[in-house]
C-alpha cells in the first residue's frame, strides 16, 4: 500500500472536500499525519479560521487510517529511530495532540475549542522556535567555518542531525545521513547559502520554510511520499528523493472526486516506479 503524508494545507483541503464522503475502499493508499501539520491546523481553533480547522479535524476519520500508526513521529524521534536505530525519548506532546483531536471530534462547533487552540498555538510556537534555532545553529557553523568543500558542509549538517537526535555527533556516518535526508539537506543547503551571504537574513520570520524543511525529513523512509500544493518544495527538486514530493495544483484538490483522482494517479506512479529495476 502506498503511504502518503501531507502538509497542513492539504489537511484543510481534505476538510472541505470530505465533509460527508470518505475515500473509496478500493484505493490502495495509507494516509498519514505529520504531527507538525496537525498542530498547525489545531492552532487555528479560536481564530477566524476556526471553522476550517474544525472541518479538517472532523475529516480525519473519513480520510486517514485509524490507530497510533496514523501519526508520524516527531522529527527528533524520527531521526533517532530511522537513522540511528535508537529508541524514541518520552513523548509528552503527542498525547496533547490526541486529546485536542478528541476534543474537536466530540465538539459540536469550533466555538467550544478556544482553549485547545490557544494550547496548540503555544506548542506550535515552541516547535517553530526550536526549528528556527536548529537552522540558526547550522547557519552559525556554516558562517564561522567560511567557504568549505561540499564534504565539510555535509559533515556540519550530519553532526547537527546527530545533536538533534541526542546521539554522538563525532561518530555519525555522514554519507548515510546526507543520503537518507537528501531532500531535507538540499532544501536546507539552499536556505543556509542564502542566509550565509545575507547578514540580515531572519530565520524566525520565515515560518513557512521552517515547516517545509521539517516535513522533508520523513522522506528518509523510502516508502513515504509527500502530498502538497506548496511550490516552495521545488527547492528540493535537485534531490533524488524529489520524485516522492507530489506538488499538485489547488484545482486538483477542490473536491472529493478530484482528490481521489489525484491520489489514484500518485498510487499508479508509485506502483510503476516500484516495478522499475
Secondary structure, 3 states (H helix, E strand, C coil): CEEEEECHHHHHHHHHHCCCCCCCCCCCEEEEECHHHHHHHHCCCCCCCHHHHHHHHHHHHHHCCCCHHHECCCHHHHHHHHHHCCCCCCCCCHHHHHHHHHHHHHCCCHHHCHHHHHHHHHHHHHHHHHHHHHHHHHHHHHHHHCCCCHHHHHHHHHHHHHHHHCCCHHHCCHHHHHHHCHHHHHHHHHHHHHHHCCCCCCCCCCHHHHHHHHHHHHHHCCCEEEEECCHHHHHHCCCCCHHHEEECCCHHHCCHHHHHHHHHHHHHHHHHHHHCC
